[in-house]
Amino acid sequence: MSAELVVLLIVIVTALVFDFTNGFHDTANAMATSIATGALKPKTAVAISGALNLIGAFLSVAVAATVAKGIVRLDEVQGQDLLVIVFAGLVGGILWNLFTWLLGLPSSSSHALFGGLIGATLAALGWSGVIWVSGTEGVLVKIVLPAVLAPVVAALVAAIGTYLVYRITRGVSRDKTDEGFRWGQIGSASLVSLAHGTNDAQKTMGVIFLALVAYGSIDADDHMPLWVMASCAFAIALGTYLGGWRIIRTLGKGLVEIESPQGLAAESTSAAIILTSAHFGLPLSTTQTATGAILGTGIGKGAEVRWGVMGRMVVAWMLTLPAAGVVGAICWLVAHLIGGLAGVLVVFAILVFGALAIYLRSRRDPVDHHNVNEEWTSAEPDHPRPE
């Protein structure tokens, strides 16, 4: 087995690990509100979400075809050099996903991936290796602008929807409306999960496809191999099923106290925006869309919004690209300085060690399906002080 083939296999495994972290990192986008309102039991919610992520991953490859295109100039490098750049970028994305999961912050897995790739590309090719602004291409147009617009649009739509829902149902028995909206939540949350699989699993498909082209196994014009689609679908579904309970808790209990009508409005808004972006092949951040929608429901109802929690999320969003980029750049430099297969193995060891350290730290204050729905306490950020 050649060294380049071993590097390819490591890249594929690392890409699937990223896909797995994407799954448990983003479970909250679909199911946090349904779990918070009691529409679904926690384990049932993640099982449904995992199954629909699996199905959604097979529905389209439009997003996969756009991954990294118009953002970095990876066409300027080939073979093992390209594989190392992709590998370093993936490591940057994984470690940032794990770090924000430890903090319970719903940051964007998409931006973590792109940040890692941008950082590794900068280290390998220099400033010219990244397309910053170029017509409808570039980091500003494809990443920064959608990152600003998605949560704002989602918040606005969800706020209007929530206001109208409460306006229309005023005077109706609370018991009747809650039961009806909880059934509606099951449908809307399922749609978000389907949309998430359609959008996010394809990003990893695109990365693996790029690695296979770099190795020479396939041509750039070939169709997406079925085994790539299947492996990415199962990886994101498994991650979703395990549940990112820390982030589910933050979105379901920490940002806004969610009621069933709000949950339905938030999930319907998220699903509509995510599915639209997937149709046009836009790698939108499902996390920022879902968070914006949940925030909008609080505004639309006139409920208390914990702005301190929201502020921490925004800080995480702003740091995602540069932080993942720095890790990606460092990983590329380590692999490059050591050289060859040995350099890749050292970086892979760094990934394993870092992931293990974060996991062990998380065990000090575990969050799982048993305590994910407990009331937000004074020990957690931005809890209102008792009068």
C-alpha positions in Angstrom: 0.0 0.0 0.0 1.5 3.3 -1.1 1.9 6.3 1.3 -0.4 8.4 -0.9 -3.2 5.8 -0.6 -2.7 5.7 3.2 -3.1 9.5 3.2 -6.2 9.2 1.1 -7.7 6.7 3.6 -6.9 9.0 6.5 -8.5 11.9 4.8 -11.7 9.9 4.1 -11.8 8.7 7.7 -11.3 12.2 9.0 -14.0 13.5 6.7 -16.4 11.0 8.1 -15.4 12.0 11.6 -16.2 15.6 10.8 -19.6 14.4 9.3 -20.2 12.6 12.6 -19.5 15.7 14.7 -21.6 17.7 12.3 -24.5 15.4 13.1 -24.4 15.6 16.9 -23.4 19.3 16.8 -26.5 20.2 14.8 -29.1 17.8 16.3 -30.3 20.8 18.3 -31.2 22.7 15.1 -34.1 20.3 14.5 -35.1 18.9 17.8 -34.2 21.4 20.6 -37.6 23.1 20.6 -39.6 19.8 20.3 -37.7 18.4 23.3 -38.1 21.6 25.3 -41.9 21.7 24.8 -42.4 18.0 25.4 -43.7 17.3 21.9 -41.1 14.5 21.6 -39.2 12.6 24.3 -35.5 13.2 24.0 -34.4 9.8 22.8 -37.4 9.6 20.4 -36.5 13.0 19.0 -32.9 12.1 18.1 -33.9 8.7 16.7 -36.4 10.4 14.3 -33.8 13.1 13.5 -31.1 10.6 12.7 -33.3 8.5 10.4 -34.4 11.6 8.5 -30.9 12.9 8.2 -30.0 9.6 6.7 -32.8 9.9 4.1 -32.1 13.5 3.4 -28.5 12.9 2.5 -29.6 10.9 -0.6 -32.1 13.5 -1.9 -29.6 15.8 -3.7 -25.9 16.5 -4.5 -26.3 20.1 -5.4 -24.6 21.4 -2.3 -21.8 18.8 -2.6 -20.9 20.3 -6.0 -20.4 23.7 -4.6 -18.2 22.8 -1.5 -15.0 24.9 -1.5 -15.7 26.1 -5.1 -15.4 29.9 -5.3 -13.8 30.1 -1.8 -10.3 28.6 -2.1 -8.2 27.9 -5.2 -7.6 24.2 -4.6 -7.4 23.6 -8.3 -3.9 25.1 -8.2 -2.5 22.1 -6.3 -2.8 18.3 -6.9 -2.1 14.9 -5.5 -0.8 14.4 -2.0 -0.3 18.2 -1.5 -4.0 18.7 -2.0 -4.9 15.8 0.3 -2.8 17.3 3.1 -4.5 20.7 2.7 -7.9 19.1 2.9 -6.9 16.9 5.8 -5.6 19.9 7.8 -8.8 21.8 7.1 -10.9 18.9 8.4 -8.9 18.7 11.6 -9.4 22.4 12.2 -13.2 22.0 11.6 -13.5 18.9 13.9 -11.6 20.5 16.8 -13.7 23.7 16.7 -16.9 21.6 16.6 -15.8 19.7 19.6 -14.7 22.8 21.5 -18.0 24.6 20.9 -20.0 21.5 21.8 -18.1 21.3 25.1 -19.3 24.9 25.8 -22.8 24.1 24.6 -22.6 26.8 21.9 -24.4 26.2 18.6 -21.8 27.4 16.1 -21.8 26.6 12.4 -20.2 23.3 11.4 -20.2 24.6 7.8 -18.1 27.6 8.8 -15.8 25.4 10.8 -15.1 23.3 7.8 -14.6 26.3 5.5 -12.5 28.1 8.1 -10.2 25.1 8.4 -9.9 24.8 4.6 -9.2 28.5 4.3 -6.5 28.4 7.0 -4.8 25.4 5.5 -4.9 27.0 2.0 -3.4 30.2 3.3 -0.6 28.3 4.9 0.0 26.2 1.8 -0.6 28.7 -1.1 -0.5 32.1 0.5 -3.0 35.0 0.4 -3.7 34.4 -3.3 -4.9 30.9 -2.6 -8.2 32.2 -1.1 -10.9 33.9 -3.2 -11.9 36.8 -1.0 -14.2 38.8 -3.3 -14.8 38.1 -7.0 -18.2 38.8 -8.4 -20.6 36.2 -7.1 -17.7 34.1 -5.7 -15.5 34.5 -2.7 -15.5 34.3 1.1 -17.4 37.5 1.5 -20.3 36.5 -0.9 -20.5 32.8 -0.1 -19.8 32.8 3.6 -19.8 36.2 5.4 -22.9 37.6 3.7 -25.1 34.5 4.2 -23.9 34.3 7.8 -25.1 37.8 8.5 -28.4 37.5 6.6 -29.6 33.9 7.5 -30.2 34.5 11.2 -31.7 37.9 10.7 -34.1 36.7 8.0 -35.0 33.6 10.1 -35.6 35.7 13.2 -37.8 38.2 11.2 -39.9 35.4 9.6 -40.2 33.4 12.9 -41.2 36.6 14.8 -44.0 37.4 12.4 -45.1 33.8 12.3 -45.2 33.6 16.1 -47.1 36.8 16.5 -49.7 35.7 14.0 -50.1 32.3 15.6 -50.8 33.7 19.1 -53.0 36.3 17.5 -55.1 33.8 15.7 -55.4 31.3 18.6 -56.2 33.8 21.3 -59.4 32.8 23.1 -58.8 29.2 22.3 -58.2 26.8 25.2 -54.5 26.5 26.0 -54.8 22.7 26.4 -56.2 22.4 22.9 -53.7 24.7 21.2 -50.7 23.0 23.0 -51.8 19.5 21.9 -52.3 20.6 18.3 -49.1 22.5 18.1 -47.1 19.7 19.6 -48.4 17.4 16.8 -47.4 20.1 14.3 -44.0 20.3 15.9 -43.3 16.6 15.2 -43.9 17.3 11.5 -42.0 20.6 11.3 -39.0 19.2 13.3 -38.9 16.1 11.0 -38.8 18.5 8.0 -35.9 20.3 9.5 -34.0 17.0 10.0 -34.7 16.0 6.4 -33.4 19.4 5.3 -30.3 19.2 7.5 -29.4 15.8 6.0 -29.9 17.2 2.5 -27.8 20.3 3.2 -25.0 19.3 5.6 -24.1 15.7 4.7 -23.3 16.9 1.2 -20.5 19.1 2.4 -18.6 16.0 3.5 -19.5 14.3 0.3 -17.9 17.2 -1.6 -14.7 17.0 0.5 -14.3 13.2 -0.1 -15.1 13.7 -3.8 -12.3 16.3 -3.9 -9.9 13.9 -2.2 -10.7 11.2 -4.7 -10.1 13.5 -7.6 -6.8 14.6 -6.1 -5.8 10.9 -5.7 -6.8 10.2 -9.3 -9.5 7.6 -8.5 -12.2 9.6 -10.3 -12.5 12.6 -12.6 -13.9 15.9 -11.6 -16.8 15.4 -14.1 -17.8 12.0 -12.7 -21.0 11.4 -10.7 -20.9 11.2 -6.9 -20.0 7.6 -6.0 -22.9 5.8 -4.2 -20.5 4.6 -1.4 -19.5 8.2 -0.7 -23.2 9.2 -0.4 -24.0 6.2 1.8 -21.0 6.5 4.2 -21.6 10.3 4.7 -25.4 9.6 5.2 -24.7 7.0 7.9 -22.0 9.1 9.6 -24.2 12.2 10.0 -27.2 10.0 11.0 -25.2 8.2 13.7 -23.9 11.5 15.1 -27.4 12.9 15.1 -28.8 9.9 17.0 -26.2 10.1 19.7 -27.4 13.7 20.3 -25.5 16.8 21.0 -27.3 17.2 24.3 -25.2 20.2 25.6 -26.2 22.3 22.6 -29.8 21.0 22.6 -30.0 22.3 26.2 -28.7 25.7 25.3 -31.1 26.2 22.3 -34.1 24.6 24.0 -33.8 26.0 27.5 -31.1 28.7 27.5 -32.1 31.2 24.9 -35.8 31.5 25.2 -38.5 29.7 27.2 -40.2 27.8 24.3 -43.9 27.0 24.1 -45.4 24.7 21.4 -46.6 27.5 19.1 -43.1 29.1 19.1 -41.5 25.7 18.4 -43.7 25.1 15.4 -43.0 28.6 14.1 -39.2 28.2 14.6 -39.0 24.8 12.9 -41.2 25.7 10.0 -39.1 28.8 9.3 -35.8 26.9 9.6 -37.0 24.1 7.2 -38.2 26.6 4.6 -35.0 28.5 4.5 -32.7 25.5 4.7 -34.5 23.6 1.9 -34.5 26.7 -0.3 -30.8 27.0 0.1 -30.2 23.3 -0.6 -32.3 23.6 -3.8 -30.0 26.4 -5.1 -26.8 24.6 -3.9 -26.0 27.2 -1.3 -24.0 25.8 1.7 -26.0 27.7 4.3 -25.4 27.4 8.0 -28.3 25.5 9.5 -27.2 26.4 13.0 -27.4 30.1 12.5 -30.8 29.7 10.7 -32.3 27.7 13.5 -30.9 29.9 16.2 -32.2 33.0 14.5 -35.6 31.4 14.2 -35.7 30.5 17.9 -34.7 34.0 18.8 -37.5 35.4 16.5 -40.1 33.3 18.3 -39.1 34.9 21.6 -39.4 38.4 20.1 -42.7 37.6 18.4 -44.3 36.4 21.6 -42.8 39.2 23.7 -41.1 36.6 25.9 -37.9 37.0 27.8 -34.8 36.5 25.7 -31.5 35.7 27.5 -29.4 38.1 25.5 -26.2 37.1 27.4 -26.6 33.6 25.9 -27.3 35.0 22.5 -24.2 37.2 22.8 -22.0 34.2 23.6 -23.4 32.5 20.5 -22.6 35.5 18.3 -19.1 35.6 19.6 -18.7 31.9 18.7 -20.0 32.6 15.2 -17.5 35.4 14.7 -14.6 33.3 16.0 -15.5 30.1 14.0 -13.8 31.0 10.7 -10.6 32.5 12.1 -10.3 29.9 15.0 -10.8 26.9 12.7 -8.5 28.6 10.2 -5.7 29.0 12.7 -5.9 25.3 13.7 -6.1 24.3 10.0 -3.0 26.4 9.2 -1.0 25.0 12.2 -1.9 21.4 11.2 -0.8 22.0 7.6 2.5 23.5 8.9 3.1 20.5 11.2 2.4 18.0 8.4 4.5 20.0 5.9 7.5 20.4 8.2 7.6 16.8 9.2 6.8 15.7 5.6 5.2 12.8 4.0 3.0 10.2 5.7 4.8 10.8 9.0 3.6 14.4 9.1 0.0 13.3 8.4 0.1 10.7 11.1 1.4 13.2 13.7 -1.5 15.6 12.9 -3.9 12.7 13.1 -2.5 11.9 16.5 -3.0 15.5 17.6 -6.6 15.2 16.5 -7.2 12.1 18.5 -5.5 13.5 21.6 -7.4 16.8 21.3 -10.8 15.0 20.9 -10.1 12.7 23.8 -9.1 15.6 26.1 -12.3 17.5 25.2 -14.5 14.4 25.8 -12.9 13.7 29.2 -13.4 17.4 30.2 -17.1 17.1 29.2 -17.6 14.2 31.7 -17.1 16.6 34.6 -20.5 18.1 34.0 -22.4 15.6 31.7 -25.5 16.5 29.9 -27.7 13.8 28.4 -31.3 12.8 27.7 -31.9 12.6 31.5 -31.2 16.2 32.3 -31.3 18.0 29.0 -34.8 19.5 29.8 -34.2 20.6 33.3 -34.8 24.3 34.1 -32.1 26.7 33.3 -30.3 27.3 36.6 -28.4 30.1 38.3 -25.1 28.2 37.6 -25.6 28.7 33.9 -24.9 31.8 31.9 -27.3 34.7 31.9 -29.8 33.2 34.2 -32.1 36.0 35.6 -31.3 36.9 39.2 -34.1 36.0 41.7 -35.9 39.1 43.0 
